[in-house]
Amino acid sequence: MTQSDYVTIMEAARRCGVCHKTIQRAIHKGVLPARYPQPNRCEIALSDLECFMPGQSPGHVQASSEQRIATLEHRVQVLEQQVLNLLNRPEAVTPRHPSRRAERTTGPLPRNLVSLTSFTRLHGVAETKVLTHVDISLLPAKRGEWTEHDGAVVTLALDAKGRNAFYQLYRDIPMFLACTQCPHGYLDMSRQNRSDE
């Protein structure tokens, strides 16, 4: 036989359509003869390889079972890598939001809210201007369908933050009337609400 009548393990695996480890196992089991012309070089005779190739007996059974083993080994390696990737991935920190009680949007007007209409009249600001600012989200207002103690229906109301924003927006207009609670400090109102609870 000439040198061209021999192939390497990688070439043998390519020709057989199996993993190179399948060829190595077949050589180690003595199923597939091989020679070592150099310390780091293994060669298989093409004639021996033809007997080993799938579709040829007896090599077909051996190659297909070897191929199944090689496929399983490959899948195990992929799974092991996925497990390592998952273990090495930094934990995603999910931001925790403080739990808030759901705000009532019906029933009696909550103590922490004031009617936007009443608040607007109290401070002498044009209601159309205020409603425009609510519509464009310049003034934060709460929406709902509450009733005041006198039975009036309230659909827009201000909490402490909204009252503070109202003061900041309108305090410099000529017709603005300050009340006893102006300047409606957001933090002051929050503290007062907590003490009322």
Buried (B, 14 or more C-beta within 10 A) or exposed (E): EEEEEBBBBEBBBEBBEBBBBBBBBBBEEEBBBBEEEEEEEBBBBBEBBEBBBBEEEEBBEBBBEBBEBBEEEEEEEEEEEEEEEEEEEEEEEEEEEEEEEEEEEEEEBBEBBBBBBBBBEBBBBEEEBBBEBBEEEEBBBBEBEBEBEEEEEBBBBBBBBBBBBBBEBBBEEEEBEEEEBBEBBBEEBBEEBEEEE
